[in-house]
């Protein structure tokens, strides 16, 4: 059982790392190209769009780490 939990923790962490790298290398540099007037709206949209991807993985990582 411990090996399965460790494997799930590793997979969850790797998936989160992939999302973080994608955001760092693609999304954040794109923000520099946005019009200053629409930046706030774009930032809110980004947060709403990425939360459904990140939140379940973060919750899974927390549960697995505290097991």
C-alpha positions in Angstrom: 0.0 0.0 0.0 2.8 2.4 0.8 4.4 1.9 -2.6 1.1 2.7 -4.3 0.7 5.9 -2.3 4.3 7.0 -3.0 3.8 6.3 -6.7 0.6 8.4 -6.7 2.4 11.2 -4.8 5.2 11.2 -7.4 2.7 11.2 -10.3 0.7 14.0 -8.8 3.9 16.0 -8.1 5.1 15.5 -11.7 1.8 16.6 -13.1 1.9 19.7 -11.0 5.5 20.4 -12.1 4.5 20.1 -15.7 1.7 22.7 -15.3 4.0 25.0 -13.4 6.6 24.9 -16.1 3.9 25.5 -18.8 2.6 28.5 -16.9 6.2 29.9 -16.3 7.4 29.4 -19.9 4.2 30.1 -21.9 1.5 32.0 -19.9 3.5 34.5 -17.9 5.6 35.7 -20.9 2.3 36.1 -22.8 1.1 38.5 -20.1 3.8 41.0 -21.2 2.1 41.2 -24.6 -1.4 42.0 -23.3 -2.9 45.4 -23.5 -2.6 47.1 -20.1 -6.3 48.0 -20.1 -7.3 44.3 -20.5 -4.6 42.9 -18.2 -6.8 42.6 -15.2 -9.6 40.8 -17.1 -7.0 38.5 -18.7 -5.5 37.6 -15.3 -9.0 36.8 -13.9 -9.7 34.6 -16.9 -6.4 32.8 -16.5 -7.1 32.1 -12.8 -10.6 30.8 -13.6 -9.3 28.6 -16.4 -6.3 27.1 -14.7 -8.0 26.5 -11.3 -10.0 23.4 -12.4 -6.7 21.8 -13.6 -4.5 22.7 -10.6 -6.9 22.6 -7.6 -7.7 18.8 -7.8 -4.0 18.0 -8.2 -3.0 20.2 -5.3 -5.7 18.6 -3.1 -4.6 15.1 -4.1 -1.0 16.0 -3.4 -1.9 17.3 0.1 -4.0 14.3 0.9 -1.3 11.9 -0.2 1.4 13.8 1.6 -0.6 13.7 4.9 -1.4 10.0 4.6 
